[in-house]
């Protein structure tokens, strides 16, 4: 069975993590396949939105710890390669022009929580277990912390990584981590519906909206207004082109 199942539903590409017996834990093969699939979706002109989901009982339980035994300082090249791969995966979401909607159920822990936050929009199950349990295992929520501190207030973000206690969908919604909460059986359909709406917009406008959003999100006011000004000029240019 492939680690990742790719299917199209109209202009929406559905990516399903497919290691259900491991709660879709991210080993090197699955991480590589997901990074490649997201990059391919970005290049495919027929794809206008992406949904990321997990097969089985969970969205993603985080990194596959069975691979950790081979990631030691005696093998620095392997340590660096895996760290770079993880970083590239979490970065690709914000560099895509296509919006990505996460359909999150069951466990979304550690790296799985990071994947959920990397998505542009997220639908979570009411009974989801979202959190960062790394300290329970004597490790650190490292790469995944970057998106967390940008999307959640400092006190709540630190509580999530320091207390290592999972939260449910209602709490995720209250913290702004989830956009929608639904019964577990309805999460995927809700995410697909959101993605279909996003896919209905003019692609250049949607892509520019996403690029401008991510550029402006981490800038000061003056710089962010400059990004908006540039997007305004570009938008009027392609609208005039379309009119001709």
C-alpha positions in Angstrom: 0.0 0.0 0.0 1.3 3.5 -0.8 2.1 5.8 2.2 0.1 8.5 0.5 -3.1 8.2 -1.6 -3.7 11.0 -4.1 -7.1 11.5 -5.8 -8.9 14.3 -7.6 -12.4 15.5 -6.8 -12.9 18.1 -9.6 -10.4 20.9 -9.0 -9.7 19.7 -5.5 -6.8 17.3 -4.9 -7.3 15.1 -1.9 -4.1 13.8 -0.2 -4.6 11.0 2.3 -1.9 10.0 4.7 -2.0 6.2 4.5 -0.3 4.5 7.4 -3.4 3.8 9.5 -1.8 1.0 11.5 0.7 3.6 12.7 -1.9 6.4 13.1 -0.2 7.9 10.0 3.1 8.6 11.9 5.5 10.5 9.6 8.4 8.3 8.6 10.9 9.4 5.9 8.9 7.8 3.1 5.6 9.4 4.0 7.2 12.8 4.7 8.9 12.7 1.3 5.8 11.5 -0.5 3.7 14.3 1.1 6.3 17.0 0.2 6.4 15.8 -3.4 2.6 15.6 -3.7 2.2 19.1 -2.4 4.8 20.4 -4.8 3.1 18.5 -7.7 -0.3 20.0 -6.8 1.2 23.4 -6.9 2.5 22.8 -10.4 -0.7 21.2 -11.8 -2.9 23.8 -13.4 -6.0 21.6 -13.0 -5.7 21.7 -9.2 -7.1 24.8 -7.5 -7.2 23.6 -3.9 -5.9 20.8 -1.8 -7.3 18.8 1.2 -5.0 17.0 3.5 -6.5 14.1 5.5 -5.5 10.9 7.3 -6.9 7.4 6.7 -7.9 5.3 9.7 -8.4 6.4 13.3 -6.1 9.5 13.2 -5.0 12.4 11.1 -1.3 12.1 12.1 0.3 11.0 15.4 3.5 12.8 14.7 7.0 11.6 13.8 7.6 7.8 13.5 9.8 7.3 16.6 11.0 3.9 15.3 13.3 5.8 13.0 14.9 7.8 15.8 17.4 5.0 16.6 19.2 5.8 13.4 19.3 9.5 13.9 22.2 10.0 16.3 25.2 12.3 16.3 27.3 9.4 15.0 25.3 9.9 11.8 25.2 13.7 11.4 24.4 13.5 7.7 21.2 11.5 8.5 20.2 13.9 11.3 20.6 16.9 9.1 18.8 15.3 6.2 15.8 14.4 8.3 15.7 17.9 9.9 15.9 19.5 6.5 13.1 17.3 5.1 10.8 18.1 8.1 11.5 21.8 7.7 10.9 21.8 3.9 7.6 20.0 4.5 6.3 22.6 7.0 7.5 25.4 4.8 6.0 24.3 1.5 2.4 25.1 2.6 3.0 28.8 2.9 5.0 28.9 -0.4 2.1 27.4 -2.4 -0.4 29.6 -4.2 -3.0 26.8 -3.9 -5.0 26.9 -0.6 -4.7 23.8 1.6 -7.5 22.6 3.9 -6.8 20.2 6.7 -9.4 17.5 7.7 -8.2 16.6 11.2 -9.6 13.8 13.3 -8.4 11.4 15.9 -4.9 12.1 17.0 -3.0 15.2 15.7 0.0 15.2 17.8 3.5 16.6 17.6 4.4 16.7 13.9 0.7 15.9 13.2 -0.3 19.0 15.1 2.3 20.9 13.1 0.8 19.6 9.8 -2.6 20.8 10.8 -1.4 24.3 11.6 0.6 24.4 8.4 -2.7 24.1 6.4 -4.3 27.4 5.5 -7.7 26.3 6.9 -8.5 23.5 9.2 -11.7 21.5 10.0 -11.3 19.5 13.3 -13.3 16.8 14.9 -15.1 17.6 18.1 -13.2 14.8 19.8 -9.8 15.4 18.2 -6.7 15.0 20.3 -4.5 17.9 19.3 -1.3 18.7 21.1 2.4 18.5 21.6 3.4 15.5 23.8 7.1 15.7 23.0 8.2 16.5 26.6 6.5 13.3 27.8 9.1 11.5 25.7 12.1 13.6 26.7 12.2 15.4 23.3 11.4 18.9 22.1 8.6 20.3 19.9 11.1 21.9 17.6 10.3 22.6 14.0 6.5 22.5 14.7 6.9 25.4 17.2 7.4 28.0 14.5 3.8 27.9 13.2 2.4 27.5 16.7 3.9 30.7 18.1 2.7 32.6 15.0 -0.9 31.4 15.2 -1.6 31.3 19.0 -0.9 33.8 21.7 2.4 33.3 23.6 0.8 32.1 26.8 -1.4 29.5 25.2 1.3 28.4 22.8 3.7 27.8 25.6 1.1 26.0 27.6 0.5 23.5 24.7 4.2 22.6 24.4 5.1 22.9 28.1 2.1 21.1 29.7 2.0 18.4 26.9 -1.7 18.0 27.3 -3.9 17.4 24.2 -7.0 19.7 23.6 -10.3 18.9 21.9 -12.0 20.6 18.9 -13.9 23.1 21.0 -10.7 24.3 22.7 -8.9 24.4 19.3 -11.6 26.5 17.9 -11.5 28.9 20.9 -7.7 29.3 20.4 -8.0 30.0 16.7 -6.3 26.8 15.7 -9.4 25.4 14.0 -11.6 27.2 11.6 -14.5 24.8 11.9 -15.4 21.9 14.3 -17.6 19.0 13.2 -18.5 15.4 14.3 -15.6 13.1 13.3 -17.7 11.5 10.6 -18.4 14.8 8.9 -14.9 16.4 9.0 -13.7 15.3 5.6 -16.9 16.3 3.8 -16.7 19.7 5.5 -13.1 20.2 4.5 -13.9 19.2 0.9 -16.8 21.6 0.8 -14.5 24.5 2.0 -11.9 23.5 -0.6 -14.5 23.4 -3.4 -15.5 26.9 -2.6 -11.8 28.0 -2.6 -11.3 26.2 -5.9 -14.2 28.2 -7.4 -12.3 31.5 -7.2 -10.3 32.9 -10.1 -6.9 31.1 -9.7 -4.7 34.2 -10.1 -6.7 36.1 -7.6 -6.7 33.2 -5.1 -3.0 32.7 -5.5 -2.2 36.4 -5.1 -4.4 36.5 -2.0 -2.5 33.7 -0.4 0.9 35.1 -1.3 0.1 38.6 -0.1 -1.4 37.1 3.1 1.7 35.2 4.0 4.0 38.1 3.2 2.0 40.5 5.2 1.4 38.2 8.2 4.9 38.6 9.7 5.7 42.2 8.7 5.3 45.5 10.5 2.4 47.7 9.5 4.2 49.9 6.9 5.8 46.9 5.2 2.5 45.0 5.2 0.7 47.9 3.7 3.3 47.9 1.0 2.6 44.3 0.2 -1.1 45.2 -0.1 -0.3 48.0 -2.4 1.7 45.8 -4.6 -1.0 43.2 -4.7 -3.6 45.9 -5.6 -1.5 47.0 -8.6 -1.0 43.4 -9.8 -4.7 42.6 -9.3 -5.8 45.5 -11.5 -3.3 44.5 -14.1 -4.6 40.9 -14.5 -8.2 42.1 -14.2 -7.6 44.5 -17.2 -5.9 41.7 -19.1 -8.9 39.4 -18.5 -11.3 42.1 -19.7 -9.5 42.3 -23.0 
